[in-house]
Amino acid sequence: MRIARFTTGNDPRFALVQQEGDRTFLAVLGGDPLYMPAMPTGERVELGDGVRLLAPVIPRSKVVCVGKNYVDHAKEMGGEVPASPLLFFKPNTSVVGPDDPVVLPDFTQEVSYEAELAVVISKVCKDVTPRNASSYILGYTVANDVTARDAQRTDGQWARAKGFDTSCPLGPWIDTDLNPEDVGVRSRVNGEPRQDGRTRDMVFDVPFLVSYISEAMTLLPGDVILTGTPAGVGRIDHGDRVECEVEGLGVLANPIVRR
């Protein structure tokens, strides 16, 4: 099942994504599937002109991110793989959706893309085991952990570098059936391939991350975990278009602008 959040110009609504040949339809739901069963209303709209996909979830409290969770990415950043997951946060104000612009802030001149698999939490999650972690997961989406590298180096902590407005594109939808054990995580800039990794190469897998994070903090419905990025990150600038893809899930594309 794929769950989208969309608008036709009015208040955001949720829908099930239905593919019919080369056409995509949205079967409108009667409420937020995080809090009630996914019940179609009978209304269907075709994805196209006048329909805009939004970030499939706006985290209720937090986006928890994992740094250096692929060995090759840790090496390209000039560091070792952490002995335990390296955690940081993005505020929910950093979240944007498909085709929304990533706006480069004035304080940075060196911004990078980072394609990632994102985990969406379904219910209150505290002190769970890796074995039980899957029962707390609604599904998965694609993320771009946009990063101001110069601020990351000079600040000594990552709040400004990783948490500025529009630095967390999510989308295009939530897939509840994806098996995250071994899927491709890729990125392209202006159509040129940049990253091509697989989740099997994560240092810490999804069940372990959910368990580890829940030992420290309660995860709430709609919270999102970004699981790290493979090697191949690089700079982006005004006029670029970044595509992040998770195999079997979809493509998240965003233009880059400096205003």
Secondary structure, DSSP 8 states (H G I E B T S, - for coil): -EEEEEESSSS-EEEEEEEETTEEEEEEESS-TTTS---EEEEEEESSTT-EE--S---SS-EEEEES-BHHHHHHTT----SS-EEEEE-GGGEE-TT--EE--TT-S-EE--EEEEEEE-S-B-S--TTTGGGGEEEEEEEE--EEHHHHHHHSSSHHHHHSTT-EEEEEEEESS--TTS-EEEEEETTEEEEEEEGGGBSS-HHHHHHHHHHHS-B-TT-EEE----S---EE-TT-EEEEEETTTEEEEEEEE--
